[in-house]
Amino acid sequence: MTPLHASSVPVTLCQLTRRRHTHGHSSRSNPSNRIAAKTKSLLDSNDRTLPCCNCRLRFGHHTSPRSRPPARARRRRRRRAAMETLMVDRVHSSLRLFMHRNAIFLCERLCAQFPSETNVQLLATCYLHNNQPYAAYHILKGKKLPESRYLFATSCFRINLLREAEETLCPVNEPNMEVPSGATGHYLLGVIYRCTGRISAAAEQFTQALTLDPLLWSAYEELCILGIAEDTDECFSESTALRLQQEHTSTPTLVKSNFANENRVLSSRVSASLGDISPKQIKQLHANNIAEVSGYPHVRPTALHVQNSSTSNVPQFDTPSPTAAQTSSIMPPPLFRNVHAYQNTISGDAPTKQKANGVNQPLRRKYMDEARLKKVSGRLFNSDSTSIPRRSERLKDTATNSNSNTSQFGGNGTGHSSGKLRVNSSTPSKLCSTAIHSVQVRKGKPRATENFDEGTSSSVSTADGRSFEQDKAERILLQDSKLALGIRELLGLFRTLGEGFRLSCLFKCQEALEVYRKLPESQFNTGWVLCQVGKAYFELVDYLEADRYFELAHRLSPCTLDGMDIYSTVLYHLNEEMRLSYLAQELISIDRLSPQAWCAVGNCFALRKDHETALKNFQRSVQLDSRFAYAHTLCGHEYSALEDYENSIKFYRCALQVDERHYNAWYGLGVVYLRQEKFEFAEHHFRRAFQINPRSSVLMCYLGMALHSLKRNEEALEMMEKAIAADKKNPLPKYQKALILLGLQKYQEALDELERLKEIAPHESSMYALMGKIYKQLNILDKAVFCFGIALDLKPPAADLAIIKSAMEKVHLPDELVEDDL
């Protein structure tokens, strides 16, 4: 044995000290002196010395922080990862429970401890939930990840930085960069385009969002508001249903297929080598296969379960039993206890103690004969050592049962669960046949028996594999059929709702009502649908029906504020002052920061002719939501009532900047120009409103009035005829038609039209005043005086009162001496 040189052996300081004290101070030739000198050189070179256990000193490479044991670093990383995971989970939990301040506090601690862009995104989400878009804007500025860009754009949109939001979603210098967050990103970009007046670009983005996510209802709603939505049969078609089904089933099907392949590989490996491996090797094999299956964390790993194809109601994880010929001359208890433990380990369930009639007893009663099971279980797997029959009796019993095809294995003893390994009589399993083969080899059976078992095992296992795959395919088809049915039902509901909303936005209100009536009762009696029905009746100028449906919607969903601004206008037209006042107070008590509530308050004061107070309330609504077009329009109406036409035009134009298809603003501008006698401007704005809402009798009438002012009487008469046909209950077009006929000196036709108007509005003073004027032109003075008297009795407005009195006093004067003020 070659002695080790001193320079190649690492030593400690204590060892050197002990040697020195042992040998004493000797001469230079003393080995102790040489070792000490060598030690000093080693200490000086700081090389290959070991830490001293007694004095706890460290030398050499042990003093370097980079040589820290890797296990400690791994433990520290695991602790940090666990801490970060826990904090993220608590933040999400706080957001789900609407504890936004708590979520912000935890997320700020998270970002301080673990600074990463993902955690910054979570903090920005907390800020947005807490209505702090400026804080989210500050921490996300300059971030490049797609999710960060989307959150930053959302923050910019909320604080009205539309240009910066657009540049974030669609950078100018990188035109090929994808819009972040898919469908929702395209939707946000479309809203930005719509707010900046680029309608075609907005429509393109909404269409793209709807293509990526057909269930993104907001995108289809925006297309309807723009008036360019396609038919719902095309948008929510059968091809859309198939695509949704593929998206929802492709990934799970792939996972299931891969797991089935892994399971088959696992089963083949185990059954091929189970006969000649030890229990320790079985555990090792189980650990390896669990590692293979663990790639699918959402699938519970199970193995060696093959379903019988001959019985449709067999449980999913039943294992077919071997035939009687294969079970002859077997001593199963030692072998099957190991297999039972192996199965428990594979399935992730530790073997638990149960009673004989345990948890799996109902399954046994359902799928197999309980009495026969107990009989075989007691004979083969009895755990009582005093009742175990002799080997010759066991062989005799199994030989006796070899003629029966109903023998089953019920478990491995009364102390263990008998449901872990269930064996049916119709087809043998690969596991059982292989296990029998191993026992036969150990017992010294001939090789012919082995060959017979191998052939039977391979053929039967192939059949079992086909049975398992066939039943699994049936289950997948059943699940897919249910999913397809659900998708089709949802798209059918979207088709009905979408078609009704599309027709409403196109102001085809009667058709929209017919579509909404097709909804089931549970969907029809909801706040949103009832409000849409009320709006449809409002556009049809059927205020009584609109009132009925709005009231029902408010009763079913009292805290829903959408549509309540229109409801307040309905009550304004019905002169329901008390109900309108109660509605306004109720809405204010629900949400003082909602623009709909302040619109209701403004309508309440407008009904009382307090236009200045009404204007203040409408301006408050605009202040709360600058993108609320109807509030701008109501401000314009109040300025027009105050004859402040300049500010009126300003607010009408603000409403059109928010929504170009808001026909009420076009109508308001036309009325202002008509009063200013700018008839060409009035005709232009009335026609724009008429193009948006071509079925409004009021718009047709005002357009005819503008045409009549422009001396285009034939066009005016044609438009009045359309207005009367659109709404036969509207008295205004009949009155204006009579005025046009009077201008054309068609007196009898004008009187006939006024007689028809009398049936609709018998208490209209202006109608009788016009009839008196026509009778004067026909020189029927007594009827003229009579009509003027009725007009005065109906208490006309103060502006008309003086005109009617003057005409009545001058009824006997020639027409040349009378000014035509009527």
Stockholm file with secondary structure:
# STOCKHOLM 1.0

chainA/1-822         MTPLHASSVPVTLCQLTRRRHTHGHSSRSNPSNRIAAKTKSLLDSNDRTLPCCNCRLRFGHHTSPRSRPPARARRRRRRRAAMETLMVDRVHSSLRLFMHRNAIFLCERLCAQFPSETNVQLLATCYLHNNQPYAAYHILKGKKLPESRYLFATSCFRINLLREAEETLCPVNEPNMEVPSGATGHYLLGVIYRCTGRISAAAEQFTQALTLDPLLWSAYEELCILGIAEDTDECFSESTALRLQQEHTSTPTLVKSNFANENRVLSSRVSASLGDISPKQIKQLHANNIAEVSGYPHVRPTALHVQNSSTSNVPQFDTPSPTAAQTSSIMPPPLFRNVHAYQNTISGDAPTKQKANGVNQPLRRKYMDEARLKKVSGRLFNSDSTSIPRRSERLKDTATNSNSNTSQFGGNGTGHSSGKLRVNSSTPSKLCSTAIHSVQVRKGKPRATENFDEGTSSSVSTADGRSFEQDKAERILLQDSKLALGIRELLGLFRTLGEGFRLSCLFKCQEALEVYRKLPESQFNTGWVLCQVGKAYFELVDYLEADRYFELAHRLSPCTLDGMDIYSTVLYHLNEEMRLSYLAQELISIDRLSPQAWCAVGNCFALRKDHETALKNFQRSVQLDSRFAYAHTLCGHEYSALEDYENSIKFYRCALQVDERHYNAWYGLGVVYLRQEKFEFAEHHFRRAFQINPRSSVLMCYLGMALHSLKRNEEALEMMEKAIAADKKNPLPKYQKALILLGLQKYQEALDELERLKEIAPHESSMYALMGKIYKQLNILDKAVFCFGIALDLKPPAADLAIIKSAMEKVHLPDELVEDDL
#=GR chainA/1-822 SS CCCCCGGGSCCCHHHHHHHHHHHCSCCTTCHHHHHHHHHHHHHHHTCSCCCBTTTTBCCGGGGCGGGSCHHHHHHHHHHHHHHHHHHHHHHHHHHHTTCHHHHHHHHHHHHHHSCCHHHHHHHHHHHHHTTCHHHHHHHHTTCCSHHHHHHHHHHHHHTTCHHHHHHHHSCSSCTTSCCTTHHHHHHHHHHHHHHTTCHHHHHHHHHHHHHHCTTCHHHHHHHHHHTCCCCHHHHTCHHHHHHHHHHHHHHHHHHHHHHHHHHHHHHHHHHHHGGGCCHHHHHHHHHHHHHHHTTCTTSCCCCSCCCCSSCTTSCTTCEECCCHHHHTTCCCHHHHHHHHHHHHHHTTCCCCCCCTTCTTHHHHHHHSCHHHHHHHHHHHSCCCGGGCCCHHHHHHHHHHGGGCSCCCCCCSCTTSCTTSSCEESSSCCHHHHHHHHHHHHHTTCCHHHHHHHHHHHHHHHHHHHHHHHHHHHHHHHHHHHHHHHHHHHHHHHHHHHHHHHHHHHTTCHHHHHHHHTTSCHHHHSSHHHHHHHHHHHHHTTCHHHHHHHHHHHHHHSTTCCTTHHHHHHHHHHTTCHHHHHHHHHHHHHHCTTCHHHHHHHHHHHHHTTCHHHHHHHHHHHHHHCTTCHHHHHHHHHHHHHTTCHHHHHHHHHHHHHHCTTCHHHHHHHHHHHHHTTCHHHHHHHHHHHHHHCTTCHHHHHHHHHHHHHTTCHHHHHHHHHHHHHHCTTCHHHHHHHHHHHHHTTCHHHHHHHHHHHHHHCTTCHHHHHHHHHHHHHTTCHHHHHHHHHHHHHTCCCHHHHHHHHHHHHTTTSCGGGSCCCC
#=GC SS_cons         CCCCCGGGSCCCHHHHHHHHHHHCSCCTTCHHHHHHHHHHHHHHHTCSCCCBTTTTBCCGGGGCGGGSCHHHHHHHHHHHHHHHHHHHHHHHHHHHTTCHHHHHHHHHHHHHHSCCHHHHHHHHHHHHHTTCHHHHHHHHTTCCSHHHHHHHHHHHHHTTCHHHHHHHHSCSSCTTSCCTTHHHHHHHHHHHHHHTTCHHHHHHHHHHHHHHCTTCHHHHHHHHHHTCCCCHHHHTCHHHHHHHHHHHHHHHHHHHHHHHHHHHHHHHHHHHHGGGCCHHHHHHHHHHHHHHHTTCTTSCCCCSCCCCSSCTTSCTTCEECCCHHHHTTCCCHHHHHHHHHHHHHHTTCCCCCCCTTCTTHHHHHHHSCHHHHHHHHHHHSCCCGGGCCCHHHHHHHHHHGGGCSCCCCCCSCTTSCTTSSCEESSSCCHHHHHHHHHHHHHTTCCHHHHHHHHHHHHHHHHHHHHHHHHHHHHHHHHHHHHHHHHHHHHHHHHHHHHHHHHHHHTTCHHHHHHHHTTSCHHHHSSHHHHHHHHHHHHHTTCHHHHHHHHHHHHHHSTTCCTTHHHHHHHHHHTTCHHHHHHHHHHHHHHCTTCHHHHHHHHHHHHHTTCHHHHHHHHHHHHHHCTTCHHHHHHHHHHHHHTTCHHHHHHHHHHHHHHCTTCHHHHHHHHHHHHHTTCHHHHHHHHHHHHHHCTTCHHHHHHHHHHHHHTTCHHHHHHHHHHHHHHCTTCHHHHHHHHHHHHHTTCHHHHHHHHHHHHHHCTTCHHHHHHHHHHHHHTTCHHHHHHHHHHHHHTCCCHHHHHHHHHHHHTTTSCGGGSCCCC
//
